[in-house]
Amino acid sequence: MGNCFTTIKETKLIPIDTNFKFSSPLPSWPPGEGFANGTIDLGGLEVRQITTFTKIFSTSDDDNGATFFEPNPIPNGFSMLGCYCQSNATPLFGWVLAGKDVSGGTLASPVDYTLVLSVNDSCYIWLPTPPDGYNPVGYAVTSSSEKPPVDRIRCVRADLTDECETDGLFWDAGDGGVRVYSSRPKTRGTQAPGVNAGTFIVEDDNNSSYSISSCLKNNNFNNMLSSFMPNLAQVNALVQEYSPRIYLHPSETYLPSSTSWYFTNGALLYHVGDESNPIPVDPTGSNLPQGGSNDGTYWLDLPVDETEKERVKKGDLQTCEVYIHVKPMLGATFSDIVIWVFYPFNGPSTAKLGLIDVPLGRIGEHVGDWEHITMRISNFDGVLYRAYFAEHSGGTWVDTTSLEFQDGTNNFTGYSSLHGHATYHVPGVVLQGTDVVGLRNDTAKSDMYIDVGAKYSIMAAEYIDTVIEPPWLNYLRKWGPKITYELGIELEKLANSLGILESAIESLLEILPSEIYEEDGPTGPKVKASWEGDEE
């Protein structure tokens, strides 16, 4: 066991910022209670993010491998809860939590270890065997086949743990069904207490007992929101520091606008049974129905006059204001700053059939279009660790290391797709479907963009009493009418006019997403599952 420690201590200490650095130094955040103060009390268990590591072993030197690290140094009084792993495909940028017992009995040493995985006789991954009433939330990793000492790591009292699951794949061993993943709480949302420990999970198809099944749990959740979440001044500082510039496609016709511009330029409220008497909407949406549910009894639509309708469809970039929702995530150890953008109209789709691009006429059009990007920021240190780009009915989490930053700043870049307004972190073409048949999502830089930090309002932050929600946010019905297409007829028209083979049309029908089959105005931000839940 002494040899094991010697091997690890002789490896090079790798600071977290050796491989990745923000474009400019992060500022000192405005004063507050507990946000970005380094530690968070989960209810008798104090935890701290460790962002410097000792490298133990890398499975290979190429991007297909992964590297295992031990957190080092760990502050006095704190104990390791698990080692860290990261894919070699990205620069080193991550964290793992260490724990400090501040109430007595929240941490305990394991009674033994089980060898889970050995790699090339140079890396050994050990699952701690906890005493009764405790759970491990991470593995110990060594470069020796000798078991590590029991005081090397700590297990956590069961009431301070929650169920976890696998997240992103770090490494596939390629034989024996062994894979290494990042971990996350299984239940996630604004009210979920599960805390990500930053550790990893080993899965073995032949032995499920090797997997870590627990993360941490914040038992102090309801008492800490106002303490460890950012206050209003800190939220504004975070928005200025990180918020993106969202580029619109150079051929974009349907631009964003503020909700007040949309309402004052002729948007109408319809009610079922009284469709012939639509009501103009007040600038703040104060006369919109409040609360209730999306029951189909109300919807918004464009002006009746055709000239005005076409004008309003095109939006107004000059008045565009983005709307921000701040919410606790991962047991309030992170803050999600969600950036919502409103477009009065979603334009038609374009299909790719082999080498041919086919405009789909009215298919894909709908009135009202809400899109968003989410910044996930650590409440330990105020660092942006991930960003989520919403893409139609789903989206993609992108680690900070893979974001494109504007020169000399820590503000990253996003791209809005032509007509559909899905968001992406790099320009180019993304196909919904296959490489041969699919719907095009085209993005590119242009002179048209949304500078989020220049014009925004914080529309909701439930833990900050002074943030007043605008009336339109609590309008929970449709932001546009529903019109169902006879899709087969629409595509047949295109086939006849463009000379497209019937087999190509059939292939397109097979991959079209369900939302393309009808013009259905979306619901507003507060109705989305991600308002209280995690991003999908």
C-alpha positions as CSV (number, residue, x, y, z in Angstrom):
1,M,0.0,0.0,0.0
2,G,2.9,2.3,0.6
3,N,4.1,1.7,-3.0
4,C,0.6,2.8,-4.2
5,F,0.9,6.2,-2.5
6,T,4.4,6.7,-3.8
7,T,3.3,6.1,-7.4
8,I,0.5,8.6,-7.1
9,K,2.5,11.3,-5.4
10,E,5.2,11.1,-8.1
11,T,2.8,11.9,-10.9
12,K,2.5,15.4,-12.0
13,L,-0.1,17.7,-10.4
14,I,-2.3,19.1,-13.2
15,P,-4.3,22.2,-12.3
16,I,-7.7,22.3,-13.8
17,D,-6.9,25.3,-16.0
18,T,-3.8,23.8,-17.6
19,N,-5.7,22.8,-20.7
20,F,-8.6,25.3,-20.7
21,K,-8.7,28.9,-19.8
22,F,-11.4,31.5,-20.2
23,S,-10.6,34.3,-22.6
24,S,-10.3,36.8,-19.7
25,P,-10.0,36.4,-15.9
26,L,-13.3,35.9,-14.1
27,P,-14.3,38.9,-12.0
28,S,-15.1,39.2,-8.4
29,W,-18.8,38.7,-8.2
30,P,-20.9,41.4,-6.4
31,P,-21.3,40.8,-2.6
32,G,-24.0,38.4,-1.4
33,E,-24.6,35.7,1.2
34,G,-23.2,32.4,0.1
35,F,-23.0,32.4,-3.7
36,A,-19.5,31.6,-5.1
37,N,-18.0,31.4,-1.5
38,G,-16.5,27.9,-2.2
39,T,-18.5,25.7,0.1
40,I,-22.2,24.6,0.5
41,D,-23.7,23.0,3.6
42,L,-26.0,20.1,2.6
43,G,-27.3,19.7,6.1
44,G,-24.5,18.8,8.4
45,L,-22.2,17.8,5.5
46,E,-20.2,20.7,4.0
47,V,-19.0,20.1,0.4
48,R,-16.4,21.9,-1.7
49,Q,-15.6,21.7,-5.4
50,I,-12.1,20.5,-6.0
51,T,-10.8,21.6,-9.4
52,T,-7.1,20.5,-9.3
53,F,-6.0,16.9,-9.7
54,T,-3.2,14.4,-9.7
55,K,-3.2,12.3,-12.9
56,I,-3.3,8.6,-12.2
57,F,-3.7,6.9,-15.5
58,S,-4.8,7.5,-19.1
59,T,-6.2,4.6,-21.1
60,S,-4.7,5.9,-24.3
61,D,-3.2,9.1,-25.8
62,D,-5.9,9.6,-28.4
63,D,-9.4,11.1,-28.2
64,N,-10.9,7.7,-27.7
65,G,-9.4,7.2,-24.3
66,A,-10.1,8.6,-20.9
67,T,-8.0,9.8,-18.0
68,F,-8.5,9.1,-14.3
69,F,-7.5,11.7,-11.6
70,E,-7.4,12.0,-7.9
71,P,-8.5,15.4,-6.4
72,N,-5.4,17.1,-5.0
73,P,-4.9,19.0,-2.8
74,I,-7.9,18.5,-0.6
75,P,-8.3,21.3,2.0
76,N,-7.7,20.5,5.7
77,G,-10.8,18.9,7.3
78,F,-12.2,17.7,4.0
79,S,-12.2,14.1,2.7
80,M,-12.2,12.6,-0.8
81,L,-15.6,11.3,-1.8
82,G,-14.5,9.9,-5.1
83,C,-12.0,10.2,-8.0
84,Y,-12.5,12.1,-11.2
85,C,-12.6,10.8,-14.8
86,Q,-12.7,12.7,-18.1
87,S,-12.7,11.9,-21.8
88,N,-9.4,12.7,-23.6
89,A,-11.5,14.3,-26.4
90,T,-11.8,17.6,-24.5
91,P,-9.4,19.8,-22.5
92,L,-9.2,19.1,-18.8
93,F,-12.0,21.1,-17.2
94,G,-14.1,19.7,-14.4
95,W,-14.6,19.2,-10.7
96,V,-15.3,16.7,-8.0
97,L,-16.8,17.3,-4.5
98,A,-15.0,16.7,-1.2
99,G,-16.8,16.5,2.0
100,K,-16.4,17.8,5.6
101,D,-18.5,16.4,8.5
102,V,-19.7,19.5,10.5
103,S,-22.4,17.8,12.5
104,G,-21.0,14.3,13.4
105,G,-21.6,11.0,11.7
106,T,-22.2,12.2,8.1
107,L,-19.0,10.5,6.8
108,A,-17.4,7.2,7.5
109,S,-14.5,5.2,6.1
110,P,-15.3,2.1,4.1
111,V,-14.8,-1.3,5.7
112,D,-13.2,-2.8,2.6
113,Y,-12.9,-2.4,-1.2
114,T,-14.0,-4.5,-4.3
115,L,-11.8,-4.3,-7.3
116,V,-14.1,-3.2,-10.1
117,L,-11.7,-2.8,-13.1
118,S,-8.0,-3.0,-13.9
119,V,-6.5,-1.5,-17.0
120,N,-3.2,-2.7,-18.4
121,D,-1.9,-3.6,-14.9
122,S,-1.5,0.1,-14.4
123,C,-4.9,1.4,-13.2
124,Y,-7.1,-0.1,-10.6
125,I,-10.6,1.1,-9.8
126,W,-12.0,0.2,-6.3
127,L,-15.6,0.3,-5.1
128,P,-15.7,1.1,-1.4
129,T,-17.7,-1.3,0.8
130,P,-19.6,1.0,3.1
131,P,-20.5,0.4,6.8
132,D,-24.2,-0.1,7.5
133,G,-26.2,3.1,7.0
134,Y,-23.7,4.6,4.5
135,N,-23.3,4.7,0.7
136,P,-20.3,5.3,-1.5
137,V,-20.7,8.1,-4.0
138,G,-17.4,7.5,-5.9
139,Y,-14.6,5.2,-6.5
140,A,-11.0,5.1,-5.4
141,V,-8.4,4.8,-8.2
142,T,-4.8,3.6,-7.8
143,S,-1.9,2.7,-9.9
144,S,-1.1,-0.3,-7.7
145,S,-2.9,-3.7,-7.4
146,E,-2.8,-3.3,-3.6
147,K,-6.0,-2.2,-2.0
148,P,-6.0,1.5,-0.9
149,P,-6.2,2.2,2.9
150,V,-9.7,2.5,4.2
151,D,-9.1,6.2,5.2
152,R,-8.3,7.1,1.6
153,I,-12.0,7.9,0.8
154,R,-15.2,8.4,2.7
155,C,-18.7,7.0,2.4
156,V,-21.8,9.2,3.1
157,R,-24.6,8.6,5.5
158,A,-27.6,7.2,3.6
159,D,-30.0,10.1,4.4
160,L,-27.5,12.5,2.6
161,T,-27.5,10.4,-0.6
162,D,-29.9,10.1,-3.5
163,E,-30.2,7.8,-6.5
164,C,-27.9,8.5,-9.5
165,E,-27.6,7.4,-13.1
166,T,-25.2,7.4,-16.0
167,D,-24.8,10.5,-18.1
168,G,-22.2,11.0,-20.9
169,L,-19.9,8.1,-22.0
170,F,-16.2,8.7,-21.2
171,W,-14.7,5.4,-22.3
172,D,-15.7,2.1,-23.8
173,A,-13.2,-0.6,-23.0
174,G,-14.3,-2.5,-26.1
175,D,-14.4,-5.9,-24.5
176,G,-16.3,-7.5,-21.6
177,G,-19.0,-4.8,-21.8
178,V,-17.2,-2.4,-19.5
179,R,-17.9,1.3,-19.9
180,V,-17.1,4.5,-17.9
181,Y,-19.7,7.3,-17.7
182,S,-20.1,10.6,-16.0
183,S,-22.9,10.6,-13.4
184,R,-25.9,12.7,-12.4
185,P,-28.8,12.5,-10.0
186,K,-31.6,10.4,-11.4
187,T,-34.3,12.9,-10.4
188,R,-33.5,16.5,-11.4
189,G,-35.5,19.7,-11.2
190,T,-36.0,22.9,-9.3
191,Q,-37.3,21.0,-6.3
192,A,-35.1,17.9,-6.6
193,P,-32.4,17.6,-3.8
194,G,-30.0,15.3,-5.7
195,V,-26.5,16.8,-5.9
196,N,-23.9,15.7,-8.5
197,A,-20.7,14.6,-6.7
198,G,-18.7,15.0,-10.0
199,T,-17.6,11.3,-9.8
200,F,-18.0,8.6,-12.5
201,I,-19.8,5.3,-12.9
202,V,-18.3,2.0,-14.2
203,E,-20.8,-0.2,-15.9
204,D,-20.1,-3.9,-16.5
205,D,-22.7,-5.9,-18.5
206,N,-21.6,-9.0,-16.5
207,N,-21.8,-7.5,-13.0
208,S,-24.2,-4.6,-12.2
209,S,-23.1,-4.6,-8.5
210,Y,-19.9,-2.8,-9.6
211,S,-21.8,0.5,-10.3
212,I,-22.0,3.4,-8.0
213,S,-25.8,4.0,-7.4
214,S,-25.7,7.0,-5.1
215,C,-25.1,10.7,-5.5
216,L,-25.3,13.3,-2.7
217,K,-28.5,14.8,-1.4
218,N,-29.1,18.4,-0.2
219,N,-31.1,18.1,3.1
220,N,-30.7,21.8,3.6
221,F,-32.4,22.6,0.2
222,N,-35.4,24.6,1.4
223,N,-33.3,26.7,3.8
224,M,-30.5,27.7,1.5
225,L,-32.0,29.0,-1.8
226,S,-31.6,32.7,-0.8
227,S,-28.2,32.0,0.6
228,F,-26.3,30.1,-2.0
229,M,-28.2,31.1,-5.2
230,P,-27.0,34.3,-6.8
231,N,-28.8,37.5,-5.8
232,L,-30.1,39.9,-8.4
233,A,-26.9,41.9,-8.7
234,Q,-25.0,38.6,-9.1
235,V,-27.4,37.3,-11.7
236,N,-26.9,40.5,-13.7
237,A,-23.1,40.2,-13.4
238,L,-23.3,36.5,-14.6
239,V,-25.4,37.5,-17.6
240,Q,-22.9,40.2,-18.6
241,E,-19.9,37.9,-18.1
242,Y,-21.1,34.8,-20.0
243,S,-24.3,35.5,-22.0
244,P,-24.1,34.6,-25.7
245,R,-24.3,36.5,-29.0
246,I,-26.8,34.5,-31.1
247,Y,-26.3,34.8,-34.8
248,L,-29.2,34.7,-37.2
249,H,-28.8,33.1,-40.6
250,P,-27.9,35.7,-43.3
251,S,-31.0,34.6,-45.3
252,E,-33.3,34.7,-42.2
253,T,-36.7,36.4,-42.9
254,Y,-38.5,35.7,-39.7
255,L,-36.7,37.7,-37.0
256,P,-37.2,37.9,-33.2
257,S,-39.0,40.7,-31.4
258,S,-40.0,41.7,-27.9
259,T,-43.4,40.5,-26.7
260,S,-44.5,44.1,-26.3
261,W,-43.7,44.8,-29.9
262,Y,-45.7,41.8,-31.0
263,F,-48.7,42.8,-28.8
264,T,-48.7,46.4,-29.9
265,N,-48.4,45.5,-33.6
266,G,-51.7,43.7,-33.9
267,A,-51.5,40.3,-32.1
268,L,-54.9,39.0,-31.3
269,L,-56.4,36.8,-28.6
270,Y,-59.0,34.2,-29.8
271,H,-61.5,32.3,-27.6
272,V,-63.2,29.1,-28.7
273,G,-66.9,29.8,-29.6
274,D,-66.2,33.5,-30.2
275,E,-63.7,33.3,-33.1
276,S,-65.2,36.2,-35.0
277,N,-64.4,38.6,-32.2
278,P,-60.7,38.4,-31.4
279,I,-59.3,40.8,-28.8
280,P,-56.2,43.0,-29.2
281,V,-53.6,42.2,-26.6
282,D,-52.4,44.9,-24.1
283,P,-48.6,45.7,-24.3
284,T,-47.8,43.8,-21.1
285,G,-50.3,41.0,-21.8
286,S,-52.3,42.1,-18.8
287,N,-55.6,41.1,-20.5
288,L,-54.5,37.6,-21.3
289,P,-56.1,34.7,-19.4
290,Q,-53.9,33.9,-16.3
291,G,-53.1,30.5,-15.0
292,G,-55.2,27.5,-15.8
293,S,-53.9,25.0,-18.3
294,N,-53.4,24.6,-22.0
295,D,-57.0,23.5,-22.6
296,G,-57.4,24.7,-26.2
297,T,-59.9,27.4,-25.3
298,Y,-57.6,30.4,-26.1
299,W,-54.9,31.1,-28.6
300,L,-53.0,34.0,-30.1
301,D,-52.7,34.8,-33.8
302,L,-51.3,37.4,-36.2
303,P,-53.2,40.5,-37.4
304,V,-56.2,39.8,-39.7
305,D,-55.1,42.3,-42.4
306,E,-52.8,40.4,-44.8
307,T,-50.3,43.3,-45.2
308,E,-50.0,43.7,-41.5
309,K,-49.8,39.9,-41.0
310,E,-46.8,39.6,-43.4
311,R,-45.1,42.6,-41.7
312,V,-45.5,41.2,-38.2
313,K,-44.4,37.7,-39.3
314,K,-41.0,39.2,-40.0
315,G,-40.5,40.4,-36.4
316,D,-38.4,43.4,-35.3
317,L,-34.8,42.8,-34.4
318,Q,-34.3,46.3,-33.1
319,T,-36.9,45.8,-30.4
320,C,-35.8,42.3,-29.5
321,E,-35.5,41.7,-25.8
322,V,-34.6,38.3,-24.3
323,Y,-36.2,37.0,-21.2
324,I,-34.3,35.3,-18.4
325,H,-35.4,32.7,-15.9
326,V,-33.1,31.8,-13.0
327,K,-33.7,28.5,-11.3
328,P,-31.8,26.1,-8.9
329,M,-30.6,22.8,-10.2
330,L,-28.8,19.8,-8.9
331,G,-29.9,20.4,-5.3
332,A,-29.2,24.2,-5.7
333,T,-25.5,23.6,-6.1
334,F,-25.9,25.0,-9.6
335,S,-27.9,27.9,-11.1
336,D,-29.5,27.6,-14.5
337,I,-29.8,30.9,-16.3
338,V,-32.3,30.3,-19.1
339,I,-32.4,32.7,-22.0
340,W,-35.7,32.8,-23.8
341,V,-36.1,34.4,-27.3
342,F,-39.5,35.1,-28.9
343,Y,-40.1,35.0,-32.7
344,P,-43.5,36.0,-34.0
345,F,-43.3,33.3,-36.8
346,N,-41.5,30.1,-37.5
347,G,-40.8,29.8,-41.2
348,P,-41.1,26.8,-43.6
349,S,-38.8,23.8,-43.5
350,T,-36.3,22.6,-46.2
351,A,-35.7,18.9,-46.9
352,K,-32.5,17.3,-48.2
353,L,-33.2,14.4,-50.6
354,G,-29.9,13.1,-51.7
355,L,-28.1,16.0,-53.4
356,I,-31.3,18.0,-53.8
357,D,-32.6,20.6,-51.4
358,V,-36.4,20.8,-51.4
359,P,-38.3,23.7,-49.9
360,L,-41.4,22.3,-48.2
361,G,-43.8,25.1,-48.9
362,R,-45.9,25.7,-45.8
363,I,-44.8,22.6,-44.0
364,G,-43.1,23.6,-40.7
365,E,-44.7,27.0,-40.4
366,H,-46.4,28.1,-37.2
367,V,-47.3,31.3,-35.4
368,G,-45.3,32.1,-32.3
369,D,-41.9,30.5,-31.6
370,W,-40.1,30.3,-28.3
371,E,-36.5,29.2,-28.2
372,H,-33.9,29.1,-25.5
373,I,-30.3,28.6,-24.4
374,T,-29.4,27.6,-20.8
375,M,-26.2,28.5,-19.0
376,R,-25.4,26.1,-16.1
377,I,-23.3,28.0,-13.5
378,S,-21.7,26.6,-10.3
379,N,-22.9,28.1,-7.1
380,F,-19.6,27.1,-5.5
381,D,-17.4,29.4,-7.7
382,G,-19.6,31.2,-10.3
383,V,-18.0,29.3,-13.2
384,L,-20.0,28.4,-16.4
385,Y,-19.6,24.7,-16.8
386,R,-22.1,23.9,-19.5
387,A,-24.6,25.4,-21.9
388,Y,-27.7,23.9,-23.4
389,F,-28.9,24.6,-26.9
390,A,-32.6,23.9,-27.5
391,E,-33.2,22.2,-30.9
392,H,-36.9,21.7,-31.7
393,S,-38.3,19.2,-29.2
394,G,-34.9,18.4,-27.7
395,G,-31.4,19.9,-27.4
396,T,-27.8,19.4,-26.6
397,W,-25.6,20.1,-23.6
398,V,-22.2,21.4,-24.6
399,D,-19.3,21.6,-22.1
400,T,-17.7,25.0,-21.8
401,T,-14.5,23.7,-23.3
402,S,-16.4,23.2,-26.6
403,L,-18.0,26.6,-26.8
404,E,-17.0,29.3,-29.3
405,F,-16.1,32.5,-27.4
406,Q,-16.1,36.0,-28.7
407,D,-12.6,37.4,-29.0
408,G,-11.2,38.6,-25.7
409,T,-14.4,37.9,-23.7
410,N,-16.1,35.1,-21.8
411,N,-19.3,35.5,-23.8
412,F,-19.9,32.5,-26.0
413,T,-21.6,32.2,-29.4
414,G,-24.8,30.6,-30.5
415,Y,-26.4,30.1,-33.9
416,S,-30.1,30.2,-34.7
417,S,-31.2,28.0,-37.6
418,L,-32.8,29.4,-40.8
419,H,-36.6,29.7,-40.4
420,G,-36.8,27.1,-37.6
421,H,-34.7,29.0,-35.0
422,A,-33.3,25.9,-33.3
423,T,-30.0,26.8,-31.5
424,Y,-26.6,25.3,-32.1
425,H,-23.1,26.0,-30.7
426,V,-21.3,25.8,-34.1
427,P,-22.3,27.0,-37.6
428,G,-23.1,24.6,-40.4
429,V,-25.8,22.2,-41.4
430,V,-27.5,19.7,-39.0
431,L,-29.8,17.2,-40.6
432,Q,-32.8,15.8,-38.8
433,G,-32.9,12.3,-40.3
434,T,-30.0,10.7,-42.2
435,D,-27.1,11.9,-44.3
436,V,-29.2,11.2,-47.4
437,V,-32.8,12.2,-46.4
438,G,-33.6,14.8,-43.7
439,L,-34.7,18.2,-42.7
440,R,-32.0,20.9,-42.9
441,N,-31.1,23.1,-40.0
442,D,-28.8,25.8,-41.6
443,T,-26.7,28.1,-39.4
444,A,-24.1,30.8,-40.2
445,K,-22.8,34.1,-39.0
446,S,-24.3,37.3,-40.3
447,D,-24.7,41.0,-39.5
448,M,-27.9,40.0,-37.7
449,Y,-27.5,38.8,-34.2
450,I,-29.0,39.0,-30.7
451,D,-26.6,40.4,-28.1
452,V,-28.2,38.9,-25.0
453,G,-26.4,41.1,-22.5
454,A,-27.4,44.3,-24.3
455,K,-31.1,44.0,-23.8
456,Y,-32.7,41.5,-21.5
457,S,-35.1,41.4,-18.5
458,I,-35.2,38.9,-15.7
459,M,-38.7,37.6,-16.0
460,A,-38.6,35.0,-13.3
461,A,-36.5,33.9,-10.3
462,E,-38.8,32.3,-7.8
463,Y,-36.4,32.6,-4.9
464,I,-35.9,36.4,-5.4
465,D,-39.0,38.3,-4.0
466,T,-38.3,41.5,-5.9
467,V,-38.5,39.8,-9.4
468,I,-42.1,40.4,-10.6
469,E,-43.3,38.1,-13.4
470,P,-44.8,39.8,-16.5
471,P,-48.5,39.0,-17.1
472,W,-47.8,37.3,-20.4
473,L,-45.6,34.7,-18.7
474,N,-48.7,33.3,-16.8
475,Y,-50.7,33.0,-20.1
476,L,-50.5,29.2,-20.3
477,R,-52.4,28.7,-23.6
478,K,-51.2,28.6,-27.2
479,W,-49.2,31.4,-28.8
480,G,-50.6,30.5,-32.2
481,P,-53.5,28.7,-33.9
482,K,-53.4,25.0,-34.7
483,I,-53.7,24.0,-38.3
484,T,-53.3,20.3,-39.3
485,Y,-51.7,19.7,-42.8
486,E,-52.7,16.9,-45.1
487,L,-49.0,16.1,-45.3
488,G,-49.2,13.6,-48.1
489,I,-51.1,16.0,-50.3
490,E,-48.6,18.8,-49.6
491,L,-45.6,16.5,-50.4
492,E,-47.4,15.2,-53.5
493,K,-47.7,18.8,-54.7
494,L,-44.0,19.2,-54.2
495,A,-43.2,16.0,-56.0
496,N,-45.3,16.9,-59.0
497,S,-43.8,20.4,-59.3
498,L,-40.2,19.4,-58.7
499,G,-40.2,15.9,-60.4
500,I,-39.1,14.1,-57.2
501,L,-39.4,10.3,-57.1
502,E,-42.1,8.8,-55.0
503,S,-39.6,6.6,-53.2
504,A,-37.7,9.8,-52.0
505,I,-41.0,11.2,-50.7
506,E,-41.7,8.0,-48.8
507,S,-38.2,8.1,-47.3
508,L,-38.9,11.7,-46.2
509,L,-42.2,10.8,-44.6
510,E,-40.5,8.1,-42.5
511,I,-38.0,10.6,-40.9
512,L,-40.2,13.7,-40.5
513,P,-40.6,14.6,-36.8
514,S,-44.2,14.7,-35.5
515,E,-44.2,18.5,-35.0
516,I,-43.9,19.0,-38.7
517,Y,-47.3,17.5,-39.4
518,E,-49.3,20.5,-38.2
519,E,-49.0,24.2,-37.7
520,D,-49.4,24.4,-33.9
521,G,-48.6,27.5,-32.0
522,P,-46.3,26.7,-29.1
523,T,-47.0,27.2,-25.4
524,G,-45.0,29.8,-23.5
525,P,-41.8,29.2,-21.4
526,K,-43.7,28.4,-18.2
527,V,-45.5,25.4,-19.8
528,K,-42.3,23.7,-20.9
529,A,-41.2,20.7,-19.0
530,S,-37.8,22.3,-18.4
531,W,-39.3,25.2,-16.5
532,E,-39.3,23.1,-13.3
533,G,-37.4,20.1,-14.7
534,D,-34.0,19.5,-16.3
535,E,-33.3,20.1,-20.0
536,E,-34.1,17.1,-22.2
